[in-house]
Amino acid sequence: MSANDKSMHGVFIRFRVMAVIAGVMSLLLWFVDLPVVYLIDNPSLKDQVSWIPYVHGYTYPFYVLTAIHLAAKKRWSVPRMIGLILAGTLPVASFIAERRLAQSMATK
């Protein structure tokens, strides 16, 4: 394995980890925090989930940076890079993007 292959592997692994973390945090935000805050009138429960938007807010920028780094290393077009970044905004989309990239990298 050449040095460039090792570098690409590291970038890809970082992206995969951040895609999973961003996906989990997005699911927690959309399906735990937001329903509790806007649909359930329980201050105690709201206090218990109040950490979710903060953690999501800190992890998403790292997902964006790893997506940009991966796209730059792969020399992808700007629209493809933006699509990869936007995959982190919807629940489950980052999981789909990660899986598709893993499959495409495995076939090469």
Contacts in CASP RR format, 6 or more apart in sequence:
PFRMAT RR
TARGET T0000
AUTHOR 0000-0000-0000
METHOD contacts of the structure
MODEL  1
MSANDKSMHGVFIRFRVMAVIAGVMSLLLWFVDLPVVYLIDNPSLKDQVS
WIPYVHGYTYPFYVLTAIHLAAKKRWSVPRMIGLILAGTLPVASFIAERR
LAQSMATK
1 9 0 8 1.000
7 73 0 8 1.000
8 73 0 8 1.000
8 74 0 8 1.000
11 66 0 8 1.000
11 69 0 8 1.000
11 70 0 8 1.000
11 73 0 8 1.000
12 70 0 8 1.000
12 101 0 8 1.000
12 105 0 8 1.000
14 66 0 8 1.000
14 69 0 8 1.000
14 70 0 8 1.000
15 66 0 8 1.000
15 67 0 8 1.000
15 69 0 8 1.000
15 70 0 8 1.000
15 98 0 8 1.000
15 101 0 8 1.000
16 98 0 8 1.000
16 101 0 8 1.000
16 102 0 8 1.000
18 59 0 8 1.000
18 62 0 8 1.000
18 63 0 8 1.000
18 66 0 8 1.000
18 67 0 8 1.000
19 63 0 8 1.000
19 66 0 8 1.000
19 87 0 8 1.000
19 88 0 8 1.000
19 94 0 8 1.000
19 95 0 8 1.000
19 97 0 8 1.000
19 98 0 8 1.000
20 94 0 8 1.000
20 95 0 8 1.000
20 98 0 8 1.000
21 59 0 8 1.000
21 62 0 8 1.000
21 63 0 8 1.000
22 59 0 8 1.000
22 60 0 8 1.000
22 63 0 8 1.000
22 88 0 8 1.000
22 94 0 8 1.000
23 88 0 8 1.000
23 91 0 8 1.000
23 92 0 8 1.000
23 93 0 8 1.000
23 94 0 8 1.000
23 95 0 8 1.000
25 52 0 8 1.000
25 55 0 8 1.000
25 56 0 8 1.000
25 57 0 8 1.000
25 59 0 8 1.000
25 60 0 8 1.000
26 56 0 8 1.000
26 88 0 8 1.000
26 89 0 8 1.000
26 90 0 8 1.000
26 91 0 8 1.000
26 92 0 8 1.000
26 94 0 8 1.000
27 91 0 8 1.000
27 92 0 8 1.000
28 52 0 8 1.000
28 56 0 8 1.000
29 52 0 8 1.000
29 53 0 8 1.000
29 56 0 8 1.000
30 91 0 8 1.000
31 91 0 8 1.000
32 49 0 8 1.000
32 52 0 8 1.000
33 49 0 8 1.000
33 52 0 8 1.000
33 53 0 8 1.000
36 42 0 8 1.000
36 45 0 8 1.000
36 46 0 8 1.000
36 49 0 8 1.000
37 46 0 8 1.000
37 49 0 8 1.000
40 46 0 8 1.000
60 88 0 8 1.000
60 89 0 8 1.000
63 85 0 8 1.000
63 88 0 8 1.000
63 94 0 8 1.000
64 85 0 8 1.000
67 81 0 8 1.000
67 84 0 8 1.000
67 85 0 8 1.000
67 87 0 8 1.000
67 88 0 8 1.000
68 81 0 8 1.000
68 85 0 8 1.000
70 84 0 8 1.000
70 101 0 8 1.000
71 80 0 8 1.000
71 81 0 8 1.000
71 84 0 8 1.000
72 81 0 8 1.000
76 84 0 8 1.000
84 97 0 8 1.000
86 93 0 8 1.000
87 93 0 8 1.000
87 94 0 8 1.000
87 96 0 8 1.000
87 97 0 8 1.000
88 94 0 8 1.000
88 97 0 8 1.000
END
